[in-house]
Amino acid sequence: MQPLGVDEPTVVGPYRLLGRLGSGGMGRVYLGRNAGGRTVAVKIVHPHFALDEEFRARFRREVDAARRVGGAWTAPVLDADPEAAVPWVATAYVAGPSLTAAVADGGPLPPSSVRALGAGLAEALEAVHALGLVHRDVKPSNVLLTLDGPLLIDFGIARATDGTASLTSTGVSVGSPGYMSPEQILGKGATGAADVFSLGAVLVHAATGEPPFPGDSSAALLYKVVHEEPELGSIGGELRELVAACLAKDPAARPTPGEVARRLAPDGAARLVAGGWLPGALVEQVSRSAVQLLNLEAAGVADAVPASGPVGFGGTSGAGAGIAGFGPPPVMPAGYGPPGVPEPRDAPPPDRAPAPTSARRPGKVSVTVAADATPGTNGRGRRMSCSVAIAVAGALAAVTVGSVFVFRLLPGGHHDTASGSAGEKQSSAPDATPSAPSGAGSATAGASPSAVPSGKAVPAAYLGTWEGPGTALDGSLPDGTFRLTVQQVGIGGRLGVLRQTDQLGGVCDDVLTLKQVTADRLVAAAAGAPGNRGTCNQAAHTVRLTRVGDDLAYASDSSAEGKPTARMAKVR
């Protein structure tokens, strides 16, 4: 858990916020405490979802449904305000690690623990499905381990994004690569059988320490889920047969959650848990977390509490795994924020210089500006080489995960040699000074007769900070959020840094150098910022910026990135 940033809220509803637990595609998650001393996980929706009335309606319905989920193996929804200017929901906070963290720290669970885990989760899904709900994001980071048994978290919240304009425009995924069912990947919808597939994948991870469909990219994972058999490792006996049945490609061939529960625990999961279901090291860790939670005080909270409890949100943040690597959430329009929330603290974050007084918006409320935080140095870039494998493009285009898929990793794909090296890409500070892209070295390089080779070549209508959703592959693949601050420069000057944040929180920065100004557009040479990691496309390319009504349209000619486009609104 991390301390609150200077622009983050300190109070939401009746809860005083003590620290930030995680961040993801739908919003941010905070540790909160009410006046009575109850500790909760407070999830605040990204402001751009709050502007979507269809999302609000679905969020309201799903919160109402999630309140009914009260089984022994779920973390209950305790409070929510879908009508708030920025909707939020509070769930019980659990002093226990996620399955992701437990396996990462201590290795695979013993077979007896895996059986108890599977039985508890299956019973939780059986109860949820009986209410007409489908979880759709069962994964290790959404499973918490407590002394009293496993808990499945994040019911219905990610599901609220389905079918809204925001889902289409921002590319927030419902599901996680490697744990999504084939039918989800192929855009055929999700029934309870999809949760059973994900449960099988979770049990493989718990038993072997590895996912059943390993891969280095979203594209590779998704292809394997649809077309290849799972890797079950050392799992043996009846458990192997059951897990293999859960992972059947055909939804109709999978067992129901009730069948899974009965095969793992004929007398019920509670019987398996009652005798002590966790290995000794995990028992010690959970007990220590519980004691620290009881001693929690507002001061120094980030150092006092380990990363545990329900921190997953919208399928991008891993519970118990810290929050480094997440990109910025979308920015709230100026002046839009909930009344009655304390003003943010005045000091700028340590990694950002104070904005000029003239550039600051008066009256910003804390929830509003929380969405304006820039990612830290651990931001991960995932914009990659992208020559499309025709055989799977139709299926992958329906999936809104990752940024631009690494199609060269798929059978039949090709390698674009201009894409740069593999490996993740570190986000760089926007004010790092790169070497100029090819063709932009002189003041008039590539300029047309209409270009203005002066110190102030950019029309005023383009100046400012712009942000909006992007797509690639002719609009068929959501490409995350694009953000650009256009500065006043002359031809050959640095126009700004375009930051693209993908659906998994990965960040890539492109440095734009002004190349040409015409009556209706700006043309810039672009190249990856020097500090980027290898998975971002570093090759020089050309981008065009055009005013469309009140918006700014962005278009890139980079084939390695799927020729992304974006339509951005001015945020300041």
Salt bridges, closest charged atoms under 4 A:
GLU8 OE1 - ARG20 NH1 2.43
GLU8 OE2 - ARG28 NH1 2.89
GLU54 OE2 - ARG58 NE 3.88
GLU62 OE2 - ARG159 NH1 2.37
GLU83 OE2 - ARG60 NE 2.43
ASP137 OD2 - LYS139 NZ 3.53
ASP154 OD1 - LYS43 NZ 1.95
ASP162 OD2 - ARG136 NH2 3.91
GLU183 OE2 - ARG254 NH1 2.75
ASP195 OD2 - HIS129 NE2 2.81
GLU284 OE2 - ARG288 NH1 3.55
ASP372 OD1 - ARG483 NH2 3.08
ASP372 OD2 - ARG572 NH1 2.98
GLU424 OE2 - ARG380 NH1 3.94
GLU424 OE2 - ARG382 NH2 3.20
GLU424 OE1 - ARG533 NH1 3.57
GLU467 OE2 - ARG483 NH1 3.25
ASP509 OD2 - ARG499 NH2 2.71
ASP510 OD2 - ARG383 NH1 3.16
ASP510 OD2 - HIS541 NE2 3.39
ASP520 OD1 - ARG521 NE 3.79
ASP551 OD2 - ARG567 NE 2.86
GLU561 OE1 - ARG383 NH1 3.09
